[in-house]
Amino acid sequence: SKSQAYGADKSIYEMVVGVVDLIVDCLQTYYLSTCWNFIVKFVPENEYIQASVYLVVFLLLHSLWKIPFELYSTFVIEEKYGNNKQTLRIFFEDFVKQYLISVVIIVIAISGLIWFINWGGERSYLYAWLFLLCLTLILVTIYPNVIAPLFNKFEPLAEGNLRDKIYSLSEKVKFPLSKIYVVDASIRSAHSN
């Protein structure tokens, strides 16, 4: 059947990507110190800047090698089974947005970790953990209102039977529901339809 063929194609794809990912991770691990030494030569002697540049470059290299595989998955496998609705423009816009958001998060995270490790003394591990916990909670809080709208359009659910039933259910289970949105996720994939 179509779903079995799709599952087989995705399994083979994921197996190949897994093997290549393992090889790339091994190579990156082997060349970590070389990369660090290269960056240190060209970046000012500031541990915050050096660590941030290193991780941003590492993220870029790690992201770039995956592009051909993601293109194949989206525009060959998903297209073959009628699940792709994404254009090349949306694909690359999403890639750039994801990368830039990741850069901001990485720079904040590594700078905070370095600061807490330098400041915290014997309990630096505890302060670093609390910092990462707070950062995670902040990201989870701002994701629906700041990050998600960069990728999808959110429109309030129109008044009607569905909206009334959702509000009724939320009141029944005492869930503090204030807004209900419809997301245009179907511009990328037919899976959510």
C-alpha positions in Angstrom: 0.0 0.0 0.0 1.0 3.7 -0.3 1.5 4.1 3.5 3.8 1.1 3.7 5.8 2.3 0.7 6.1 5.7 2.3 7.1 4.1 5.6 9.8 2.1 3.9 11.2 5.1 2.0 11.3 7.1 5.2 13.0 4.3 7.1 15.7 3.9 4.4 16.2 7.7 4.4 16.4 7.9 8.2 18.9 5.0 8.2 21.1 6.7 5.6 20.9 10.0 7.4 21.7 8.2 10.7 24.9 6.7 9.3 26.0 9.9 7.6 25.2 11.8 10.9 27.4 9.4 12.8 30.3 9.8 10.4 30.0 13.6 10.4 29.8 13.6 14.3 33.0 11.5 14.4 34.8 13.8 12.0 33.6 16.9 13.9 34.7 15.3 17.2 38.1 14.5 15.7 38.6 18.1 14.3 37.1 20.0 17.3 40.5 21.2 18.6 41.7 22.1 15.1 38.5 24.2 14.7 39.0 25.8 18.1 42.6 26.7 17.4 41.6 28.2 14.1 38.9 30.4 15.6 41.1 31.5 18.5 43.7 32.9 16.0 41.1 35.2 14.4 38.8 36.1 17.2 39.7 38.6 20.0 40.9 37.1 23.3 37.5 37.1 25.0 36.1 33.8 26.2 32.6 34.8 25.6 33.2 35.9 22.0 35.5 32.9 21.2 33.0 30.3 22.6 30.1 32.0 20.8 31.9 32.1 17.5 33.0 28.5 17.9 29.5 27.3 18.6 27.9 29.4 15.8 30.4 28.1 13.3 29.9 24.6 14.5 26.1 25.0 14.2 26.5 26.4 10.7 28.7 23.5 9.6 26.4 21.0 11.2 23.3 22.6 9.6 24.8 22.9 6.1 25.6 19.3 5.6 22.0 18.4 6.4 20.5 20.6 3.7 20.8 18.1 0.8 19.2 15.4 2.9 16.4 17.6 4.0 15.9 18.8 0.4 15.7 15.1 -0.6 13.3 14.2 2.1 11.0 17.2 1.4 11.1 17.5 -2.4 11.6 13.9 -3.3 10.1 11.6 -0.7 7.3 13.8 0.6 6.6 15.0 -3.0 6.4 11.4 -4.2 3.6 10.7 -1.8 1.7 14.0 -2.1 2.7 15.3 1.3 4.9 18.3 0.3 3.3 21.7 -0.1 6.6 23.6 0.6 8.4 25.7 -1.9 12.2 26.1 -2.1 11.7 29.7 -1.0 9.9 28.6 2.2 12.4 25.8 2.8 15.4 28.2 2.7 13.6 31.0 4.6 12.8 28.5 7.4 16.4 27.4 7.3 17.7 30.9 7.7 15.2 31.7 10.5 16.0 28.5 12.4 19.7 29.2 12.1 19.4 32.8 13.3 17.1 31.9 16.2 19.6 29.1 17.2 22.5 31.6 17.1 20.7 34.0 19.4 19.8 31.2 21.9 23.4 29.7 21.7 25.1 33.0 22.3 22.8 33.8 25.3 23.2 30.2 26.7 27.0 30.0 26.3 27.6 33.5 27.6 25.4 32.8 30.6 27.1 29.5 31.3 30.6 31.0 31.1 29.5 33.9 33.4 28.0 31.6 36.0 31.0 29.2 35.9 33.4 32.1 36.5 31.2 33.7 39.1 29.8 30.7 41.0 32.9 29.1 42.5 32.3 25.7 44.0 28.5 25.9 43.3 28.9 27.0 39.7 27.3 23.8 38.4 24.2 24.6 40.4 24.0 28.2 39.2 24.6 27.1 35.6 21.8 24.5 35.9 19.4 27.1 37.3 20.4 29.5 34.5 19.6 26.9 31.9 16.4 25.9 33.6 15.3 29.6 33.6 16.4 30.1 30.0 14.4 27.0 29.0 11.3 28.3 30.8 11.6 31.7 29.1 11.9 30.0 25.7 8.9 27.8 26.3 7.0 30.9 27.4 7.9 33.1 24.5 7.8 30.4 21.8 4.0 30.7 21.0 4.0 34.5 20.8 7.5 35.3 19.5 9.1 32.4 17.7 6.2 30.3 16.2 4.7 33.3 14.4 8.0 33.7 12.5 7.2 30.4 10.8 3.4 30.2 10.6 0.4 32.5 10.5 -1.9 32.4 13.5 -5.4 33.5 13.2 -8.1 33.5 15.9 -10.6 30.6 15.5 -13.8 32.0 14.1 -16.9 32.0 16.3 -19.0 29.0 15.9 -19.8 25.5 17.2 -16.1 24.2 17.4 -14.9 27.3 19.3 -17.9 27.0 21.7 -17.2 23.3 22.4 -13.5 24.0 23.0 -14.2 26.8 25.5 -16.9 24.6 27.1 -14.4 21.8 27.5 -11.7 24.1 29.0 -14.2 25.4 31.5 -15.2 21.8 32.4 -11.6 20.8 33.2 -10.8 24.2 34.7 -8.1 25.0 32.1 -7.4 28.7 31.8 -8.0 29.1 28.1 -7.9 32.7 26.8 -7.3 32.4 23.0 -7.7 29.7 20.3 -5.8 30.0 17.1 -5.8 28.3 13.7 -2.3 27.7 12.4 -1.5 27.6 8.6 0.8 24.6 8.9 -0.6 23.1 5.8 1.5 25.5 3.6 4.5 23.1 4.3 2.9 19.7 4.5 -0.3 17.8 3.8 0.4 15.6 6.9 -1.6 17.9 9.2 -4.7 17.9 7.0 
